[in-house]
Amino acid sequence: MIAQQRKNIKVGLNVAIVLKEDQQSGKLTCGIVQKILTNSAIHPHGIKVMLESGEVGRVQQIIKD
C-alpha cells in the first residue's frame, strides 16, 4: 500500500519499479527517483516514476538504505 500512495514517493528516493515490458514477469528494476509522473494521490498498480537512468515504471517497493 505504501508504494500506491503518491505522498510516500519523493525525488531522490531509492525504489524498485516494474517496467511496462516486465509486468508479465514481475522483474524489478532498482534506481533513484528523478521525477514523479502520476498526478493522482493513489494508484492501485503503484505510482509511475522516472528513474535517474531514464527508465519509467511503477513503484513496487521503497528500498531502505
C-alpha positions in Angstrom: 0.0 0.0 0.0 2.9 2.4 0.7 4.1 2.3 -3.0 0.5 3.1 -4.1 0.4 6.5 -2.4 2.0 9.5 -4.0 2.7 11.2 -0.7 5.2 8.4 0.1 7.3 8.8 -3.1 9.9 11.6 -3.2 12.5 12.6 -5.7 15.8 11.1 -4.7 14.2 8.0 -3.1 15.7 4.6 -3.8 12.9 2.4 -5.2 12.3 -0.8 -7.1 10.0 -0.4 -10.1 8.4 -2.7 -12.6 8.9 -1.6 -16.2 6.0 -2.0 -18.7 7.8 -4.7 -20.6 8.4 -6.6 -17.3 4.8 -6.5 -16.0 4.2 -10.1 -17.0 7.3 -11.5 -15.4 7.3 -9.1 -12.4 11.0 -8.4 -12.8 12.0 -5.4 -10.7 14.5 -2.6 -11.6 16.1 -0.5 -8.9 17.1 3.1 -9.1 16.7 6.6 -7.8 13.5 8.6 -8.5 14.2 11.6 -10.8 10.6 12.6 -11.5 7.1 11.5 -10.3 4.8 11.0 -13.3 1.5 10.0 -11.6 -0.7 13.0 -10.7 -3.3 11.3 -8.6 -2.9 10.7 -4.9 -3.3 6.9 -5.1 -2.9 4.4 -7.9 -3.7 0.7 -7.4 -0.7 -0.5 -9.5 1.8 1.8 -8.0 3.0 5.4 -8.6 4.6 5.9 -12.0 8.1 7.4 -11.8 11.1 8.1 -14.0 14.4 6.9 -12.6 17.7 8.8 -13.0 18.6 6.2 -15.6 15.6 7.4 -17.7 13.6 4.2 -17.2 9.9 4.6 -16.5 7.8 2.3 -14.4 5.5 1.8 -11.4 6.9 1.7 -7.9 6.6 -1.7 -6.2 8.9 -1.2 -3.3 10.7 1.5 -1.4 14.2 0.4 -0.7 15.6 1.3 2.8 19.3 2.1 2.9 
